[in-house]
Amino acid sequence: MTARAALQQRLEQGLATLGLALPADAVQRLLDYQALLERWNAAYNLTAVRDPAEMVTRHLLDSLAILPFVQGGTLADLGTGPGLPGIPLAIAAPGRQILLVDSNGKKVRFLREAIRALRLEGVRAVQSRVEEVEGSFDCITARAFASLADMLAWGGHLLAPGGIWLAMKGRAPDEELPGVPPGFVLRGIHALAVPGLEAERSLVVLGRSAS
């Protein structure tokens, strides 16, 4: 079995465990993204994860575990790093406008190359601090780049009135919940089982309060 075939098997088994049915070309495009990330990572140090199989688990499957919660036509991925979870979500569920935000120039250069090489329609990358981004988004994703209080203080202005904020965390951040600022409300905390990953994963869903 080739190295890519082994990665494909790992990815497909993980998707089946998650109960996800993706577009016909999505698995190959996800593997193309992983290969591009692996190649760039050698020179640019974009992620601490070096092993290709671990990339499938910790980057692709970890990102896609939140897919059932993603909604709306526009999405901003804040502190996206090398495009996580934004690029896997764009490949798995095409059709929405996605903005990838990171302050690191190396990472944004990689994002722009990934968008071009993978022909990701409707996806843009911007090098910016979160608090300086403008716009309104139906869905915001953020992969544990800060506390809930800081995330919402910096990026809360980007959440559309009926939108949802998906904060990806390790274990459930119970101690952070009192810090959720006024104007936002907890919609739920979901334990995520990422195939092949022993570590705890949870998704905190927030929205704007009705008042």
C-alpha positions as CSV (number, residue, x, y, z in Angstrom):
1,M,0.0,0.0,0.0
2,T,1.3,3.4,-0.9
3,A,1.8,6.1,1.8
4,R,-1.1,8.1,0.3
5,A,-3.4,5.0,0.1
6,A,-2.7,4.4,3.8
7,L,-3.6,8.0,4.7
8,Q,-6.7,7.7,2.5
9,Q,-7.8,4.6,4.4
10,R,-7.3,6.3,7.7
11,L,-9.2,9.3,6.6
12,E,-12.1,7.3,5.1
13,Q,-12.4,5.2,8.2
14,G,-12.4,8.3,10.4
15,L,-15.1,9.9,8.2
16,A,-17.2,6.7,8.5
17,T,-16.9,6.7,12.3
18,L,-18.0,10.4,12.4
19,G,-20.9,9.5,10.1
20,L,-19.9,12.1,7.5
21,A,-20.8,11.8,3.8
22,L,-18.6,14.2,1.8
23,P,-18.7,15.3,-1.9
24,A,-17.2,12.8,-4.3
25,D,-13.8,14.6,-4.7
26,A,-13.5,15.7,-1.1
27,V,-11.3,12.9,0.2
28,Q,-8.7,13.4,-2.5
29,R,-8.7,17.2,-2.0
30,L,-8.3,16.8,1.8
31,L,-5.3,14.6,1.1
32,D,-3.9,17.2,-1.4
33,Y,-4.2,19.8,1.4
34,Q,-2.5,17.5,3.9
35,A,0.4,16.9,1.4
36,L,0.7,20.6,0.7
37,L,0.8,21.3,4.4
38,E,3.4,18.6,5.0
39,R,5.6,20.1,2.2
40,W,5.4,23.7,3.4
41,N,5.8,22.6,7.0
42,A,9.3,21.3,6.3
43,A,10.4,24.9,5.5
44,Y,8.0,27.2,7.3
45,N,7.2,25.3,10.5
46,L,3.4,25.9,10.2
47,T,2.4,23.1,12.7
48,A,4.0,21.1,15.4
49,V,2.5,17.9,13.9
50,R,5.0,16.3,11.6
51,D,3.7,12.8,11.0
52,P,1.3,12.5,8.0
53,A,-1.0,10.0,9.7
54,E,-1.1,12.3,12.8
55,M,-2.0,15.2,10.5
56,V,-5.0,13.2,9.2
57,T,-6.2,12.7,12.7
58,R,-5.2,15.9,14.5
59,H,-5.9,18.3,11.6
60,L,-8.4,16.8,9.1
61,L,-10.6,14.6,11.3
62,D,-10.4,17.1,14.3
63,S,-11.6,19.9,12.0
64,L,-14.3,17.8,10.4
65,A,-15.7,16.6,13.7
66,I,-17.5,20.0,14.0
67,L,-19.0,19.9,10.5
68,P,-22.5,18.9,11.7
69,F,-22.7,22.2,13.7
70,V,-21.6,24.5,10.9
71,Q,-24.4,26.6,9.5
72,G,-25.2,29.6,7.3
73,G,-23.7,31.0,4.1
74,T,-20.7,32.8,5.5
75,L,-18.0,31.7,7.9
76,A,-15.0,33.3,9.5
77,D,-12.2,31.1,10.9
78,L,-10.3,33.2,13.4
79,G,-6.7,32.3,14.3
80,T,-6.8,29.8,11.5
81,G,-3.1,29.0,11.5
82,P,-2.5,26.8,8.4
83,G,-6.2,26.7,7.7
84,L,-7.8,24.8,10.5
85,P,-10.7,24.1,10.6
86,G,-11.5,26.5,7.8
87,I,-9.9,24.6,4.8
88,P,-11.2,21.1,5.7
89,L,-14.6,22.6,6.2
90,A,-14.4,24.4,2.8
91,I,-13.5,21.2,1.1
92,A,-16.1,19.1,2.9
93,A,-19.0,21.5,2.5
94,P,-18.4,23.8,-0.5
95,G,-20.6,26.7,-1.3
96,R,-20.2,29.1,1.5
97,Q,-18.1,32.2,1.7
98,I,-15.2,31.6,4.1
99,L,-12.7,34.1,5.5
100,L,-9.5,32.7,7.0
101,V,-7.9,35.1,9.5
102,D,-4.4,34.9,10.9
103,S,-1.9,37.5,12.0
104,N,1.2,35.4,11.0
105,G,2.5,36.3,7.5
106,K,4.1,32.9,6.8
107,K,0.8,31.1,7.6
108,V,-1.2,33.5,5.4
109,R,1.2,33.0,2.5
110,F,0.6,29.3,2.9
111,L,-3.2,29.8,3.0
112,R,-3.2,31.8,-0.2
113,E,-1.1,29.1,-1.9
114,A,-3.5,26.4,-0.6
115,I,-6.5,28.4,-1.9
116,R,-4.9,28.7,-5.3
117,A,-3.6,25.1,-5.6
118,L,-6.7,23.5,-4.3
119,R,-9.0,25.9,-6.2
120,L,-11.1,26.7,-3.2
121,E,-13.9,28.9,-4.5
122,G,-15.3,31.5,-2.1
123,V,-12.4,31.2,0.3
124,R,-10.2,34.2,1.1
125,A,-7.2,34.6,3.5
126,V,-6.4,37.9,5.3
127,Q,-3.4,38.7,7.5
128,S,-4.9,40.7,10.4
129,R,-5.4,40.7,14.1
130,V,-8.9,39.5,14.8
131,E,-10.1,42.8,16.4
132,E,-9.3,44.6,13.1
133,V,-11.3,42.4,10.8
134,E,-14.6,43.7,9.5
135,G,-17.8,42.0,8.3
136,S,-20.7,39.9,9.6
137,F,-20.7,36.1,9.5
138,D,-23.3,33.5,10.1
139,C,-20.8,31.1,11.6
140,I,-17.5,31.8,13.4
141,T,-15.0,29.0,14.1
142,A,-12.0,29.3,16.4
143,R,-9.7,26.5,17.4
144,A,-8.6,27.2,21.0
145,F,-6.5,30.3,20.2
146,A,-7.6,32.1,23.4
147,S,-10.1,32.0,26.3
148,L,-13.8,32.4,25.5
149,A,-13.7,35.9,27.1
150,D,-10.8,37.0,24.9
151,M,-12.2,35.4,21.7
152,L,-15.5,37.2,22.1
153,A,-13.9,40.5,23.1
154,W,-11.7,40.5,20.0
155,G,-14.0,38.9,17.5
156,G,-17.5,39.1,18.8
157,H,-18.3,42.1,16.5
158,L,-18.1,39.7,13.6
159,L,-21.0,37.5,14.6
160,A,-24.2,38.1,12.7
161,P,-27.4,38.6,14.9
162,G,-28.6,35.0,14.3
163,G,-25.2,33.5,13.9
164,I,-23.4,30.9,16.0
165,W,-19.8,30.8,17.4
166,L,-18.1,27.4,17.4
167,A,-15.2,27.4,19.9
168,M,-13.1,24.3,19.6
169,K,-11.5,23.3,22.9
170,G,-9.8,20.4,24.6
171,R,-11.7,19.5,27.7
172,A,-14.9,21.4,28.4
173,P,-13.8,24.9,29.6
174,D,-16.2,25.2,32.6
175,E,-14.0,27.7,34.3
176,E,-14.2,30.0,31.3
177,L,-18.0,30.2,31.1
178,P,-18.4,32.9,33.7
179,G,-16.2,35.1,31.5
180,V,-18.5,35.0,28.5
181,P,-19.2,38.8,28.0
182,P,-22.7,40.4,28.1
183,G,-24.6,40.1,24.8
184,F,-23.6,36.5,24.3
185,V,-25.2,33.3,25.5
186,L,-24.0,29.7,25.8
187,R,-26.0,27.5,23.4
188,G,-24.4,24.2,24.4
189,I,-21.2,22.2,25.0
190,H,-20.7,19.1,23.0
191,A,-18.1,16.3,23.6
192,L,-16.5,15.4,20.3
193,A,-15.0,12.0,19.7
194,V,-12.3,12.4,17.1
195,P,-11.4,9.0,15.6
196,G,-7.8,8.0,16.5
197,L,-7.4,10.8,19.0
198,E,-7.1,9.9,22.7
199,A,-7.3,13.5,23.9
200,E,-10.5,15.1,25.0
201,R,-12.2,17.4,22.6
202,S,-15.2,19.6,23.1
203,L,-17.1,22.2,21.1
204,V,-18.6,25.3,22.8
205,V,-21.5,26.8,20.9
206,L,-22.3,30.4,21.6
207,G,-24.7,32.9,20.1
208,R,-25.9,36.4,20.6
209,S,-28.4,36.9,23.4
210,A,-31.9,37.9,22.3
211,S,-32.0,41.3,24.2
